[in-house]
Amino acid sequence: MALRRALGMLCALLLCCGTSACSSNDPLRIESPALPTTPAAQSSAPSVNDEGAWERPFSPAQVRQVLLATDLDAVSTQENSEADIREYLTECDKCLVAMPAYETAGEKFQIYSVSTAGDAYSFASFAIRDAKGTPEVALAVGGSDVYLSAGKEGSLVAQEAVYRPDDPMCCPSGWSVRMFRYQDGQFIQGDSFASPVDPAQDQGTEQ
């Protein structure tokens, strides 16, 4: 009996020591199994900082004055005459929109588009250079939902929506693409081709 009682007391003592050694003043933390992490979804909408950078060094108001003093007949179309473009520039402050800038050979060009305020349908797009502190039009393109954007290998791309008679405004049948190269202080048109998908979205997928 004495031996059994001694063994029982020894087991109780060991159990007490074990629990006291593992205890601490910190609360008990329960960790769940690690879950695979996935990149957070990023919005494609530009931030306020992006838009502010696109509007430097020349603001929309400064570029508007230059465009109104420019011959806009080269960017007019059957759908949007020169008078229509001038009316948008004069009457609609939100219709002149800054886009991501284009840089080549150490020179920066601001990109501005003239578009409708409601659905952002662009019908003229301009590359603006800094000519000794004054905004100057370096390239102007017009068309149906046309935009200028940086392309591959240093090119500047003019992409224009191609609509068939039954196409809704949201969904053109394809895109007409013109490539421009900056050479000796001017933009020279190079290759042109048709694309069944939006070239800007296609480039975003490849990156």
C-alpha positions as CSV (number, residue, x, y, z in Angstrom):
1,M,0.0,0.0,0.0
2,A,2.8,2.4,0.9
3,L,4.6,1.7,-2.4
4,R,1.3,2.2,-4.4
5,R,0.7,5.5,-2.5
6,A,4.3,6.6,-3.2
7,L,3.9,5.9,-6.9
8,G,0.7,7.8,-7.0
9,M,2.2,10.8,-5.3
10,L,5.2,10.7,-7.7
11,C,2.9,10.6,-10.8
12,A,0.9,13.6,-9.5
13,L,4.1,15.5,-8.8
14,L,5.5,14.9,-12.3
15,L,2.1,15.9,-13.9
16,C,2.1,19.2,-11.9
17,C,5.7,20.0,-12.9
18,G,4.9,19.4,-16.5
19,T,1.9,21.7,-16.6
20,S,3.6,24.5,-14.7
21,A,6.7,24.3,-17.0
22,C,4.5,24.7,-20.1
23,S,2.3,27.5,-18.8
24,S,3.0,31.2,-19.3
25,N,1.4,34.5,-18.8
26,D,0.7,34.9,-22.5
27,P,-2.7,33.9,-23.8
28,L,-3.0,30.7,-25.7
29,R,-2.6,31.2,-29.4
30,I,-4.2,28.8,-31.8
31,E,-2.7,28.9,-35.3
32,S,-4.8,27.7,-38.2
33,P,-3.1,25.9,-41.1
34,A,-1.5,28.3,-43.6
35,L,-3.7,29.0,-46.6
36,P,-2.3,29.7,-50.0
37,T,-2.0,33.4,-50.7
38,T,-3.3,35.0,-53.9
39,P,-2.5,38.4,-55.2
40,A,-5.0,41.1,-54.3
41,A,-7.2,42.2,-57.2
42,Q,-6.0,45.6,-58.5
43,S,-8.3,48.2,-60.0
44,S,-7.5,49.3,-63.5
45,A,-8.8,52.8,-62.8
46,P,-6.1,55.4,-62.5
47,S,-5.4,56.9,-59.1
48,V,-5.5,60.6,-58.3
49,N,-1.6,60.6,-58.3
50,D,-1.6,59.0,-61.8
51,E,-3.9,61.6,-63.2
52,G,-1.9,64.4,-61.6
53,A,1.3,63.1,-63.2
54,W,-0.4,62.9,-66.6
55,E,-1.4,66.5,-66.4
56,R,2.2,67.7,-65.9
57,P,3.9,69.8,-67.1
58,F,0.9,71.1,-69.0
59,S,-2.6,71.2,-67.6
60,P,-5.8,70.5,-69.6
61,A,-6.5,74.3,-69.7
62,Q,-3.1,75.0,-71.2
63,V,-3.5,72.2,-73.8
64,R,-7.0,73.3,-74.6
65,Q,-5.7,76.8,-75.6
66,V,-3.1,75.3,-77.9
67,L,-5.6,72.9,-79.6
68,L,-8.1,75.7,-80.2
69,A,-5.4,77.6,-82.0
70,T,-4.5,74.6,-84.1
71,D,-5.9,73.5,-87.4
72,L,-8.1,70.6,-86.4
73,D,-9.2,69.6,-89.9
74,A,-6.6,66.8,-90.0
75,V,-8.4,65.0,-87.2
76,S,-12.0,65.6,-88.3
77,T,-14.1,62.7,-89.6
78,Q,-17.5,62.4,-91.2
79,E,-18.9,61.7,-87.7
80,N,-17.1,64.5,-86.0
81,S,-16.2,67.6,-88.0
82,E,-13.7,70.3,-87.0
83,A,-16.5,72.4,-85.7
84,D,-17.7,69.6,-83.5
85,I,-14.3,69.1,-82.0
86,R,-13.9,72.8,-81.3
87,E,-17.4,72.8,-79.7
88,Y,-16.3,70.0,-77.3
89,L,-13.1,71.8,-76.4
90,T,-14.9,75.1,-75.8
91,E,-18.1,73.9,-74.0
92,C,-17.0,70.8,-72.1
93,D,-14.2,71.0,-69.5
94,K,-14.3,67.3,-68.8
95,C,-14.0,66.3,-72.5
96,L,-10.3,66.9,-72.7
97,V,-8.7,64.0,-70.9
98,A,-5.1,63.3,-69.9
99,M,-3.8,59.8,-70.7
100,P,-0.6,58.0,-69.7
101,A,2.4,59.8,-71.0
102,Y,4.8,58.5,-73.7
103,E,8.5,58.8,-73.4
104,T,11.2,58.1,-76.1
105,A,14.9,59.2,-76.5
106,G,14.7,61.0,-73.2
107,E,11.7,63.2,-74.3
108,K,8.3,63.1,-72.7
109,F,5.1,63.5,-74.6
110,Q,1.8,64.1,-72.8
111,I,-1.2,62.3,-74.4
112,Y,-4.5,64.1,-74.4
113,S,-7.8,62.9,-75.9
114,V,-11.0,64.7,-76.8
115,S,-13.9,62.5,-75.9
116,T,-17.6,62.6,-74.9
117,A,-18.1,63.2,-71.2
118,G,-20.8,60.5,-70.8
119,D,-19.2,57.3,-72.3
120,A,-15.6,58.5,-72.8
121,Y,-15.9,57.9,-76.6
122,S,-12.7,59.5,-78.0
123,F,-12.6,61.0,-81.5
124,A,-9.3,62.8,-81.4
125,S,-6.0,62.2,-79.6
126,F,-2.8,64.3,-79.4
127,A,0.8,63.9,-78.4
128,I,2.0,67.1,-76.7
129,R,5.6,68.0,-76.4
130,D,7.4,70.6,-74.3
131,A,8.7,73.3,-76.7
132,K,10.8,75.4,-74.3
133,G,8.1,75.7,-71.7
134,T,5.2,75.9,-74.2
135,P,2.9,73.0,-75.2
136,E,3.1,72.0,-78.8
137,V,1.2,69.4,-80.8
138,A,3.7,66.8,-82.0
139,L,1.1,64.3,-83.4
140,A,-2.6,64.4,-83.9
141,V,-4.9,61.6,-84.9
142,G,-8.7,61.4,-85.4
143,G,-11.1,58.6,-85.8
144,S,-13.8,56.4,-84.2
145,D,-12.9,55.8,-80.5
146,V,-9.3,56.5,-81.2
147,Y,-6.5,56.6,-78.7
148,L,-2.7,57.2,-78.6
149,S,-0.7,54.9,-76.3
150,A,2.8,53.6,-75.9
151,G,3.5,50.5,-77.9
152,K,6.2,47.9,-78.1
153,E,9.9,48.7,-78.9
154,G,9.4,52.5,-78.4
155,S,6.6,53.0,-80.8
156,L,3.5,55.2,-80.3
157,V,0.3,53.4,-81.3
158,A,-2.9,54.9,-82.6
159,Q,-5.7,52.4,-82.1
160,E,-9.2,53.0,-83.6
161,A,-12.3,51.0,-83.2
162,V,-13.9,49.5,-86.3
163,Y,-17.6,49.2,-86.2
164,R,-19.9,47.3,-88.4
165,P,-23.5,48.6,-89.0
166,D,-24.9,46.3,-86.3
167,D,-22.2,46.7,-83.7
168,P,-23.2,48.3,-80.4
169,M,-21.0,51.1,-79.1
170,C,-19.6,48.9,-76.4
171,C,-18.4,46.2,-78.7
172,P,-16.6,47.0,-82.1
173,S,-15.9,44.2,-84.5
174,G,-12.1,45.0,-84.4
175,W,-9.4,47.6,-84.2
176,S,-7.4,49.5,-86.7
177,V,-3.8,50.0,-85.5
178,R,-1.2,52.5,-86.8
179,M,2.4,52.5,-85.5
180,F,4.4,55.7,-85.3
181,R,8.2,56.1,-84.7
182,Y,9.8,59.2,-83.4
183,Q,12.7,60.2,-85.6
184,D,14.6,63.4,-86.1
185,G,12.1,65.4,-84.0
186,Q,8.9,64.1,-85.7
187,F,6.6,61.2,-85.7
188,I,6.7,59.0,-88.8
189,Q,3.9,56.5,-89.5
190,G,5.1,52.9,-90.0
191,D,3.1,49.7,-90.1
192,S,-0.6,49.5,-89.9
193,F,-2.8,46.5,-89.4
194,A,-6.2,45.2,-88.2
195,S,-6.7,43.5,-84.9
196,P,-9.7,41.5,-83.7
197,V,-9.0,42.5,-80.1
198,D,-8.2,45.7,-78.2
199,P,-4.4,46.1,-78.6
200,A,-4.1,47.8,-75.2
201,Q,-5.8,44.8,-73.4
202,D,-3.7,42.4,-75.4
203,Q,-0.5,44.1,-74.2
204,G,-1.7,44.1,-70.7
205,T,-2.2,40.3,-70.8
206,E,1.3,39.8,-72.1
207,Q,3.0,41.8,-69.3
